[in-house]
């Protein structure tokens, strides 16, 4: 089982930037999906960004696309989420997640709902954006 250790996050004012990191243990990132979900008391957990490590394909939710960038650091088995132009709506607990991809008709699907019970989770990192 892959283990995920998170770091980063913190507090910034709107328009600022923060970085999240997630180190995967016992996995070489080959054919693995890694990403972040965020959750608040007001909203259900939602996917933010994910990366298919084998092909390097990144996915983003509409709310963060163009502002967040997910990248991988294979040498250290680490992925990073660079969060730019942060908004108050980005305030949440961010959980790193990992799972195997599902290929459906040649399309790679990360974090398929059918595999939700198999997702591996990091401990979470708080991101707070002040207006």
C-alpha positions as CSV (number, residue, x, y, z in Angstrom):
1,X,0.0,0.0,0.0
2,X,1.3,3.4,-0.9
3,X,1.7,5.9,1.9
4,X,1.2,9.6,1.4
5,X,2.9,12.3,3.5
6,X,1.9,15.9,2.9
7,X,3.6,19.2,3.6
8,X,3.0,22.8,2.7
9,X,-0.1,24.9,2.8
10,X,-0.6,27.7,5.2
11,X,-2.2,31.1,5.2
12,X,-2.1,33.9,2.6
13,X,-4.1,36.8,1.4
14,X,-6.2,36.6,-1.7
15,X,-4.0,36.8,-4.8
16,X,-1.1,35.1,-3.1
17,X,0.4,31.7,-3.7
18,X,1.0,28.5,-1.7
19,X,2.5,25.2,-2.5
20,X,1.5,21.7,-1.4
21,X,3.7,18.7,-1.6
22,X,2.9,15.0,-1.3
23,X,5.4,12.3,-1.0
24,X,4.4,8.8,-2.0
25,X,6.1,5.9,-0.3
26,X,6.3,2.5,-1.7
27,X,5.5,3.6,-5.2
28,X,7.5,4.8,-8.2
29,X,4.8,6.9,-9.7
30,X,4.6,4.6,-12.7
31,X,1.0,4.3,-13.9
32,X,-0.3,5.9,-10.8
33,X,-2.7,8.8,-10.3
34,X,-1.9,11.3,-7.6
35,X,-3.7,14.5,-6.8
36,X,-5.5,16.6,-4.2
37,X,-9.0,16.8,-2.9
38,X,-10.3,19.5,-0.7
39,X,-13.0,19.7,1.8
40,X,-14.7,22.3,4.0
41,X,-17.5,22.2,6.5
42,X,-19.8,23.7,3.9
43,X,-18.8,21.7,0.8
44,X,-18.3,18.0,0.2
45,X,-15.0,16.7,-0.8
46,X,-14.1,17.7,-4.3
47,X,-11.3,16.8,-6.6
48,X,-8.9,19.7,-7.3
49,X,-6.1,18.4,-9.5
50,X,-4.7,15.1,-10.4
51,X,-1.7,13.7,-12.4
52,X,-1.3,10.5,-14.3
53,X,2.3,9.9,-13.5
54,X,2.9,7.4,-16.3
55,X,1.8,9.7,-19.1
56,X,2.2,13.0,-17.4
57,X,-1.3,14.0,-18.1
58,X,-2.8,16.5,-15.6
59,X,-6.4,17.1,-14.8
60,X,-7.9,20.1,-13.0
61,X,-11.3,21.1,-11.7
62,X,-12.9,24.0,-13.4
63,X,-12.6,26.1,-10.3
64,X,-8.8,26.0,-10.2
65,X,-7.9,25.4,-13.8
66,X,-5.5,28.1,-14.9
67,X,-4.5,29.0,-11.4
68,X,-3.2,25.7,-10.0
69,X,-0.4,23.5,-11.4
70,X,0.3,20.0,-10.5
71,X,3.7,18.5,-11.2
72,X,5.8,15.5,-10.2
73,X,9.2,15.1,-8.9
74,X,10.1,11.5,-9.6
75,X,13.5,11.5,-8.0
76,X,11.9,12.1,-4.6
77,X,8.6,10.4,-5.3
78,X,6.9,13.7,-4.8
79,X,4.1,15.7,-6.4
80,X,3.6,19.4,-6.0
81,X,0.5,21.5,-6.3
82,X,1.4,25.1,-7.0
83,X,-1.5,27.3,-6.2
84,X,-1.4,30.8,-7.7
85,X,-3.8,33.7,-7.5
86,X,-5.5,32.1,-4.5
87,X,-9.1,33.1,-3.7
88,X,-11.1,32.9,-0.5
89,X,-13.0,30.0,-2.0
90,X,-9.9,28.0,-2.1
91,X,-9.8,27.9,1.7
92,X,-10.1,24.2,2.7
93,X,-8.3,21.2,4.0
94,X,-6.4,19.7,1.1
95,X,-5.9,16.0,1.1
96,X,-3.4,14.3,-1.1
97,X,-4.7,11.1,-2.8
98,X,-3.4,8.3,-4.9
99,X,-4.9,5.5,-6.8
100,X,-4.4,3.4,-9.9
101,X,-5.9,4.8,-13.1
102,X,-8.7,3.4,-15.1
103,X,-8.5,3.3,-18.8
104,X,-11.9,3.5,-20.5
105,X,-11.8,3.4,-24.3
106,X,-8.3,4.6,-24.4
107,X,-9.0,7.5,-22.0
108,X,-7.2,7.6,-18.7
109,X,-9.6,8.3,-15.8
110,X,-8.0,9.2,-12.5
111,X,-9.9,8.7,-9.3
112,X,-12.7,6.8,-10.8
113,X,-15.8,6.8,-8.5
114,X,-15.9,3.1,-8.9
115,X,-12.5,2.9,-7.1
116,X,-13.2,5.4,-4.4
117,X,-12.8,2.7,-1.7
118,X,-9.2,2.1,-2.9
119,X,-8.0,5.7,-2.7
120,X,-5.1,6.3,-0.5
121,X,-5.0,9.5,1.5
122,X,-2.5,11.8,3.0
123,X,-3.0,13.4,6.4
124,X,-4.3,16.7,5.0
125,X,-2.9,20.3,4.9
126,X,-4.9,23.4,5.7
127,X,-5.0,26.2,3.1
128,X,-6.5,29.5,4.3
129,X,-6.9,32.4,2.0
130,X,-7.9,35.8,3.6
131,X,-9.8,38.4,1.6
